[in-house]
Amino acid sequence: MLRRLKNTAFDFGGTLTKGLKEFFSQTSTLDVATLEKLEECLLSGDLGPQVTHKLINSMRASSLTPHEALVEAIKKILLPSQRPALIPLDFRKPYPILVVGVNGSGKTTTVAKLGRYFGKQGYSFTLAGADTYRAAAGEQLSEWAKRLEAPIVLGKMGKDPASVVYEGYQEALSNDSDLLIIDTAGRLHTQKGLMDELAKIKRIIQKVHDHQPFETLLVIDSSMGRNAVRQTDIFAKEIGVSGIVITKLDGSAKGGVILEIADQFEVGIRFVGVGESAEDLSIFDPGQFAENLIPLESGE
């Protein structure tokens, strides 16, 4: 039996939204010419040909208004990815949440946001800083731990990240934490050494956690565009990913990458982040995403 977490509101914006607003402000019906313009708009918003063609074909076959047809087409692609983060009711403590991704994606901030989010759900947690390549990562996580009043285990520069995870797990056991939230290094995802380290970390977790289920969250920067799709592909293949967190969905972000990831991968999108504070993390809601991507007033 699983515990479903509470949802909260969030906003989206950026290139795709602006393009769609402009399109629908000038369009009330769809014909060949306007569908071609819409196709150009979608392709410029981080959408590849495959997902763009799915949306266009869905709209072409729809009897709804252009705005309603696109909203429904977007929801159809996103709904299979709607998998909110769930903590099993009978989970084994401490339940590990491994956070991975490239440098600059927002991993360390996401670790703090996860702590705040699950803390509000009544879970206690310990943080583990397994990024032993950047001193700034440890300093940032330590500051978050103080704000969140959470126990933390950090590794010295150059220390084996897997050993930090092991120590973090033992600390979480000793202080009876419900969760162990783990930050990791984020060098280029194409570097084999990083993937080997993450694979080793996962083996350590599996061993100390007695091969019980745990979460591996991939943090993706939405402003990375098509490169975010490639990152998802590599991390999923190399180490396995159970969920995705999409970050930086603010005014400069291109939210279209979410559609691309949802179309290509079976992994669930757990959360979205829209700011830098610990509260700026929300459960992914496909319907809300589609409505905010192209607000209703833009089509009227």
One Martini backbone bead per residue (centre of mass of N, CA, C, O) as a GRO file, in nm:
protein
  300
    1MET     BB    1   0.097   0.035   0.021
    2LEU     BB    2   0.042   0.379  -0.067
    3ARG     BB    3   0.152   0.721  -0.041
    4ARG     BB    4   0.005   1.010  -0.131
    5LEU     BB    5   0.092   1.320  -0.229
    6LYS     BB    6   0.070   1.643  -0.211
    7ASN     BB    7  -0.039   1.906  -0.399
    8THR     BB    8   0.081   2.186  -0.601
    9ALA     BB    9   0.149   2.484  -0.733
   10PHE     BB   10   0.241   2.597  -1.074
   11ASP     BB   11   0.462   2.743  -1.322
   12PHE     BB   12   0.492   2.847  -1.667
   13GLY     BB   13   0.736   2.927  -1.929
   14GLY     BB   14   0.844   3.074  -2.236
   15THR     BB   15   0.897   3.010  -2.560
   16LEU     BB   16   0.651   2.827  -2.614
   17THR     BB   17   0.434   3.000  -2.482
   18LYS     BB   18   0.477   3.257  -2.651
   19GLY     BB   19   0.424   3.123  -2.926
   20LEU     BB   20   0.133   3.025  -2.862
   21LYS     BB   21   0.006   3.293  -2.796
   22GLU     BB   22   0.052   3.417  -3.073
   23PHE     BB   23  -0.094   3.209  -3.239
   24PHE     BB   24  -0.384   3.226  -3.090
   25SER     BB   25  -0.420   3.539  -3.142
   26GLN     BB   26  -0.438   3.460  -3.479
   27THR     BB   27  -0.627   3.198  -3.414
   28SER     BB   28  -0.952   3.010  -3.480
   29THR     BB   29  -0.854   2.824  -3.713
   30LEU     BB   30  -0.782   2.525  -3.904
   31ASP     BB   31  -0.528   2.484  -4.145
   32VAL     BB   32  -0.264   2.428  -4.331
   33ALA     BB   33  -0.119   2.696  -4.266
   34THR     BB   34  -0.157   2.698  -3.951
   35LEU     BB   35  -0.023   2.421  -3.900
   36GLU     BB   36   0.256   2.509  -4.000
   37LYS     BB   37   0.297   2.729  -3.787
   38LEU     BB   38   0.270   2.544  -3.543
   39GLU     BB   39   0.505   2.360  -3.610
   40GLU     BB   40   0.723   2.579  -3.583
   41CYS     BB   41   0.664   2.647  -3.287
   42LEU     BB   42   0.723   2.365  -3.165
   43LEU     BB   43   1.018   2.330  -3.273
   44SER     BB   44   1.118   2.597  -3.109
   45GLY     BB   45   1.024   2.437  -2.817
   46ASP     BB   46   1.193   2.150  -2.798
   47LEU     BB   47   1.059   1.992  -3.032
   48GLY     BB   48   1.038   1.721  -3.202
   49PRO     BB   49   0.910   1.566  -3.474
   50GLN     BB   50   0.748   1.340  -3.335
   51VAL     BB   51   0.578   1.510  -3.128
   52THR     BB   52   0.475   1.716  -3.328
   53HIS     BB   53   0.316   1.521  -3.512
   54LYS     BB   54   0.126   1.419  -3.293
   55LEU     BB   55  -0.011   1.688  -3.236
   56ILE     BB   56  -0.105   1.758  -3.522
   57ASN     BB   57  -0.271   1.498  -3.575
   58SER     BB   58  -0.462   1.533  -3.337
   59MET     BB   59  -0.580   1.806  -3.428
   60ARG     BB   60  -0.681   1.722  -3.711
   61ALA     BB   61  -0.890   1.500  -3.566
   62SER     BB   62  -1.031   1.727  -3.423
   63SER     BB   63  -1.340   1.903  -3.297
   64LEU     BB   64  -1.207   2.114  -3.157
   65THR     BB   65  -1.058   2.364  -3.069
   66PRO     BB   66  -0.744   2.453  -3.107
   67HIS     BB   67  -0.682   2.487  -2.808
   68GLU     BB   68  -0.818   2.226  -2.700
   69ALA     BB   69  -0.665   2.027  -2.884
   70LEU     BB   70  -0.379   2.083  -2.772
   71VAL     BB   71  -0.429   2.020  -2.478
   72GLU     BB   72  -0.516   1.722  -2.527
   73ALA     BB   73  -0.257   1.632  -2.674
   74ILE     BB   74  -0.066   1.686  -2.439
   75LYS     BB   75  -0.201   1.507  -2.225
   76LYS     BB   76  -0.167   1.237  -2.376
   77ILE     BB   77   0.148   1.238  -2.349
   78LEU     BB   78   0.175   1.296  -2.024
   79LEU     BB   79   0.007   1.092  -1.849
   80PRO     BB   80   0.214   0.844  -1.833
   81SER     BB   81   0.416   1.045  -1.646
   82GLN     BB   82   0.217   1.037  -1.399
   83ARG     BB   83   0.436   0.994  -1.106
   84PRO     BB   84   0.428   1.027  -0.805
   85ALA     BB   85   0.575   1.038  -0.518
   86LEU     BB   86   0.635   0.729  -0.333
   87ILE     BB   87   0.598   0.602  -0.006
   88PRO     BB   88   0.607   0.329   0.145
   89LEU     BB   89   0.445   0.221   0.426
   90ASP     BB   90   0.668  -0.037   0.446
   91PHE     BB   91   0.930   0.092   0.474
   92ARG     BB   92   1.274   0.094   0.494
   93LYS     BB   93   1.485   0.210   0.728
   94PRO     BB   94   1.629   0.409   0.534
   95TYR     BB   95   1.506   0.578   0.259
   96PRO     BB   96   1.646   0.604  -0.046
   97ILE     BB   97   1.751   0.914  -0.224
   98LEU     BB   98   1.884   0.940  -0.536
   99VAL     BB   99   2.072   1.216  -0.676
  100VAL     BB  100   2.100   1.299  -1.022
  101GLY     BB  101   2.335   1.471  -1.246
  102VAL     BB  102   2.444   1.747  -1.378
  103ASN     BB  103   2.604   2.016  -1.373
  104GLY     BB  104   2.361   2.277  -1.312
  105SER     BB  105   2.068   2.134  -1.260
  106GLY     BB  106   1.999   2.132  -0.928
  107LYS     BB  107   2.060   1.910  -0.712
  108THR     BB  108   2.117   2.039  -0.433
  109THR     BB  109   1.853   2.198  -0.419
  110THR     BB  110   1.672   1.948  -0.454
  111VAL     BB  111   1.748   1.810  -0.194
  112ALA     BB  112   1.630   2.031  -0.016
  113LYS     BB  113   1.341   2.022  -0.130
  114LEU     BB  114   1.287   1.730  -0.050
  115GLY     BB  115   1.317   1.771   0.249
  116ARG     BB  116   1.087   1.974   0.279
  117TYR     BB  117   0.863   1.809   0.152
  118PHE     BB  118   0.881   1.550   0.335
  119GLY     BB  119   0.868   1.698   0.603
  120LYS     BB  120   0.566   1.789   0.557
  121GLN     BB  121   0.481   1.470   0.556
  122GLY     BB  122   0.655   1.355   0.830
  123TYR     BB  123   0.950   1.319   0.752
  124SER     BB  124   1.256   1.210   0.824
  125PHE     BB  125   1.607   1.329   0.762
  126THR     BB  126   1.910   1.264   0.578
  127LEU     BB  127   2.209   1.397   0.460
  128ALA     BB  128   2.422   1.334   0.161
  129GLY     BB  129   2.757   1.431   0.047
  130ALA     BB  130   2.884   1.278  -0.260
  131ASP     BB  131   3.033   1.542  -0.354
  132THR     BB  132   3.400   1.522  -0.383
  133TYR     BB  133   3.476   1.762  -0.617
  134ARG     BB  134   3.303   2.001  -0.473
  135ALA     BB  135   3.312   2.224  -0.226
  136ALA     BB  136   3.047   2.382  -0.284
  137ALA     BB  137   2.850   2.149  -0.241
  138GLY     BB  138   2.900   2.107   0.064
  139GLU     BB  139   2.837   2.397   0.152
  140GLN     BB  140   2.550   2.411   0.045
  141LEU     BB  141   2.435   2.164   0.200
  142SER     BB  142   2.505   2.266   0.486
  143GLU     BB  143   2.320   2.513   0.475
  144TRP     BB  144   2.059   2.354   0.433
  145ALA     BB  145   2.075   2.183   0.691
  146LYS     BB  146   2.042   2.423   0.881
  147ARG     BB  147   1.766   2.522   0.779
  148LEU     BB  148   1.635   2.217   0.818
  149GLU     BB  149   1.746   2.064   1.062
  150ALA     BB  150   1.963   1.844   0.950
  151PRO     BB  151   2.131   1.582   0.907
  152ILE     BB  152   2.488   1.535   0.808
  153VAL     BB  153   2.699   1.391   0.545
  154LEU     BB  154   3.045   1.439   0.465
  155GLY     BB  155   3.296   1.455   0.221
  156LYS     BB  156   3.598   1.472   0.139
  157MET     BB  157   3.810   1.558  -0.078
  158GLY     BB  158   3.831   1.264  -0.283
  159LYS     BB  159   3.636   1.083  -0.173
  160ASP     BB  160   3.457   0.811  -0.168
  161PRO     BB  161   3.127   0.827  -0.238
  162ALA     BB  162   3.030   0.547  -0.133
  163SER     BB  163   3.130   0.591   0.161
  164VAL     BB  164   2.939   0.826   0.221
  165VAL     BB  165   2.681   0.667   0.186
  166TYR     BB  166   2.734   0.463   0.405
  167GLU     BB  167   2.757   0.671   0.637
  168GLY     BB  168   2.478   0.792   0.593
  169TYR     BB  169   2.318   0.537   0.655
  170GLN     BB  170   2.425   0.495   0.945
  171GLU     BB  171   2.323   0.767   1.051
  172ALA     BB  172   2.023   0.722   0.986
  173LEU     BB  173   1.997   0.481   1.171
  174SER     BB  174   2.087   0.616   1.443
  175ASN     BB  175   1.852   0.860   1.406
  176ASP     BB  176   1.584   0.743   1.271
  177SER     BB  177   1.545   0.791   0.977
  178ASP     BB  178   1.339   0.770   0.704
  179LEU     BB  179   1.551   0.931   0.525
  180LEU     BB  180   1.795   0.931   0.243
  181ILE     BB  181   1.952   1.212   0.097
  182ILE     BB  182   2.145   1.213  -0.214
  183ASP     BB  183   2.425   1.362  -0.321
  184THR     BB  184   2.601   1.419  -0.636
  185ALA     BB  185   2.791   1.411  -0.885
  186GLY     BB  186   2.813   1.625  -1.218
  187ARG     BB  187   2.957   1.543  -1.440
  188LEU     BB  188   2.980   1.452  -1.734
  189HIS     BB  189   2.774   1.205  -1.872
  190THR     BB  190   3.017   1.100  -2.072
  191GLN     BB  191   3.166   1.007  -1.823
  192LYS     BB  192   3.253   0.702  -1.715
  193GLY     BB  193   3.340   0.752  -1.419
  194LEU     BB  194   3.069   0.856  -1.314
  195MET     BB  195   2.899   0.603  -1.375
  196ASP     BB  196   3.066   0.413  -1.202
  197GLU     BB  197   3.013   0.560  -0.933
  198LEU     BB  198   2.704   0.535  -0.937
  199ALA     BB  199   2.699   0.227  -0.951
  200LYS     BB  200   2.842   0.190  -0.678
  201ILE     BB  201   2.635   0.335  -0.505
  202LYS     BB  202   2.401   0.142  -0.573
  203ARG     BB  203   2.534  -0.111  -0.454
  204ILE     BB  204   2.553  -0.008  -0.166
  205ILE     BB  205   2.254   0.038  -0.121
  206GLN     BB  206   2.160  -0.250  -0.178
  207LYS     BB  207   2.321  -0.376   0.053
  208VAL     BB  208   2.230  -0.201   0.308
  209HIS     BB  209   1.910  -0.232   0.202
  210ASP     BB  210   1.852  -0.530   0.124
  211HIS     BB  211   1.720  -0.493  -0.170
  212GLN     BB  212   1.540  -0.264  -0.145
  213PRO     BB  213   1.360  -0.018  -0.232
  214PHE     BB  214   1.446   0.279  -0.433
  215GLU     BB  215   1.539   0.609  -0.526
  216THR     BB  216   1.607   0.751  -0.864
  217LEU     BB  217   1.687   1.086  -0.934
  218LEU     BB  218   1.658   1.293  -1.215
  219VAL     BB  219   1.809   1.599  -1.296
  220ILE     BB  220   1.655   1.851  -1.508
  221ASP     BB  221   1.730   2.109  -1.725
  222SER     BB  222   1.504   2.280  -1.919
  223SER     BB  223   1.719   2.482  -2.069
  224MET     BB  224   1.879   2.247  -2.240
  225GLY     BB  225   1.691   2.097  -2.412
  226ARG     BB  226   1.800   1.846  -2.608
  227ASN     BB  227   2.018   1.762  -2.396
  228ALA     BB  228   1.814   1.651  -2.187
  229VAL     BB  229   1.742   1.399  -2.349
  230ARG     BB  230   2.024   1.273  -2.352
  231GLN     BB  231   2.060   1.252  -2.049
  232THR     BB  232   1.825   1.063  -1.997
  233ASP     BB  233   1.926   0.830  -2.171
  234ILE     BB  234   2.200   0.775  -2.027
  235PHE     BB  235   2.108   0.738  -1.733
  236ALA     BB  236   1.901   0.513  -1.785
  237LYS     BB  237   2.109   0.309  -1.910
  238GLU     BB  238   2.348   0.312  -1.696
  239ILE     BB  239   2.168   0.325  -1.391
  240GLY     BB  240   1.892   0.402  -1.362
  241VAL     BB  241   1.552   0.539  -1.346
  242SER     BB  242   1.256   0.628  -1.147
  243GLY     BB  243   1.289   0.951  -1.177
  244ILE     BB  244   1.191   1.300  -1.241
  245VAL     BB  245   1.340   1.633  -1.229
  246ILE     BB  246   1.226   1.953  -1.318
  247THR     BB  247   1.408   2.245  -1.378
  248LYS     BB  248   1.379   2.583  -1.440
  249LEU     BB  249   1.055   2.679  -1.464
  250ASP     BB  250   1.075   2.968  -1.590
  251GLY     BB  251   1.085   3.245  -1.797
  252SER     BB  252   1.350   3.091  -1.952
  253ALA     BB  253   1.209   2.840  -2.010
  254LYS     BB  254   1.160   2.518  -2.191
  255GLY     BB  255   0.883   2.316  -2.155
  256GLY     BB  256   0.902   2.116  -2.406
  257VAL     BB  257   1.093   1.894  -2.284
  258ILE     BB  258   0.873   1.734  -2.138
  259LEU     BB  259   0.739   1.615  -2.387
  260GLU     BB  260   0.988   1.470  -2.498
  261ILE     BB  261   1.037   1.284  -2.254
  262ALA     BB  262   0.752   1.156  -2.238
  263ASP     BB  263   0.765   1.031  -2.532
  264GLN     BB  264   1.051   0.856  -2.494
  265PHE     BB  265   0.986   0.782  -2.186
  266GLU     BB  266   0.877   0.575  -1.904
  267VAL     BB  267   0.951   0.759  -1.699
  268GLY     BB  268   0.871   0.941  -1.429
  269ILE     BB  269   0.738   1.254  -1.335
  270ARG     BB  270   0.758   1.393  -1.024
  271PHE     BB  271   0.894   1.688  -1.051
  272VAL     BB  272   0.894   2.052  -1.014
  273GLY     BB  273   1.098   2.347  -1.064
  274VAL     BB  274   1.069   2.731  -1.009
  275GLY     BB  275   1.309   2.777  -0.793
  276GLU     BB  276   1.530   2.845  -0.496
  277SER     BB  277   1.352   2.755  -0.289
  278ALA     BB  278   1.240   2.500  -0.080
  279GLU     BB  279   0.928   2.534  -0.194
  280ASP     BB  280   1.008   2.492  -0.518
  281LEU     BB  281   0.811   2.213  -0.520
  282SER     BB  282   0.625   1.994  -0.746
  283ILE     BB  283   0.393   1.810  -0.862
  284PHE     BB  284   0.325   1.659  -1.149
  285ASP     BB  285   0.079   1.812  -1.384
  286PRO     BB  286  -0.045   1.775  -1.693
  287GLY     BB  287  -0.293   1.962  -1.696
  288GLN     BB  288  -0.152   2.212  -1.580
  289PHE     BB  289   0.066   2.232  -1.788
  290ALA     BB  290  -0.113   2.271  -2.041
  291GLU     BB  291  -0.263   2.527  -1.940
  292ASN     BB  292   0.004   2.700  -1.884
  293LEU     BB  293   0.129   2.686  -2.168
  294ILE     BB  294  -0.188   2.761  -2.277
  295PRO     BB  295  -0.375   2.985  -2.202
  296LEU     BB  296  -0.706   3.038  -2.258
  297GLU     BB  297  -0.692   3.346  -2.343
  298SER     BB  298  -0.510   3.294  -2.603
  299GLY     BB  299  -0.772   3.150  -2.763
  300GLU     BB  300  -0.988   3.424  -2.753
   0.00000   0.00000   0.00000
